[in-house]
Amino acid sequence: MVKEFDVIVELDADGYYVASVPALQGCHTQARSLDKLMVRIQEAIALCLEVEGPPAVPNKFLGVQRVSVAL
């Protein structure tokens, strides 16, 4: 069976790509390349599902919004 998950990908200050899966709490990884990141996040998702099981009700991804905050 194949399941799909939304993955958020960011680039950190040290040049690492960081991937997070909002539907799976604590499911994230990092890598130096996007290709390696995709392999690692698939592995992380599989491990999270093995340990925690599938999410009860997955969230529906709507988009990303940038917000400005005066400091």
C-alpha positions in Angstrom: 0.0 0.0 0.0 1.3 3.5 -0.8 0.4 6.5 1.3 1.3 10.1 0.5 2.4 12.7 3.0 3.0 16.5 2.7 6.7 17.3 3.5 8.0 20.8 4.3 11.5 21.4 3.0 13.7 24.3 4.3 17.3 25.3 4.0 19.0 26.1 7.3 21.8 28.6 8.0 24.5 25.9 7.7 23.3 24.8 4.2 21.5 21.7 5.2 18.1 20.8 3.7 15.6 20.0 6.5 12.4 18.1 5.9 9.4 17.8 8.3 6.2 15.9 8.0 3.4 17.9 9.8 1.0 14.9 9.9 3.6 12.9 11.9 4.7 14.5 15.1 8.5 14.4 15.4 9.1 13.2 11.9 11.9 15.2 10.4 15.4 14.7 9.0 18.2 16.7 7.3 20.8 16.2 4.5 23.3 18.1 2.3 21.4 17.4 -0.9 17.7 17.3 -1.9 18.2 13.8 -3.4 19.5 12.4 -0.1 16.9 14.3 1.8 14.1 12.6 -0.1 15.6 9.2 0.6 16.0 10.0 4.3 12.5 11.5 4.8 11.0 8.3 3.2 12.9 6.3 5.8 11.8 8.6 8.6 8.2 8.4 7.6 8.4 4.6 7.5 9.9 4.5 10.9 7.4 6.9 12.4 4.5 4.9 11.0 6.0 1.7 12.4 6.4 3.2 15.9 3.3 5.4 16.1 1.0 4.0 13.4 -0.9 6.2 10.9 -2.3 9.5 12.0 -6.0 9.3 13.1 -7.1 12.1 10.9 -4.5 13.6 8.7 -4.5 17.4 8.1 -5.1 18.7 4.7 -2.3 20.8 3.4 -3.5 24.3 2.3 -0.3 26.2 1.7 2.5 28.3 3.2 2.1 31.9 4.3 4.9 34.3 5.3 4.1 36.5 8.2 6.0 39.6 9.3 6.4 40.5 13.0 7.9 43.7 14.3 10.5 43.1 16.9 
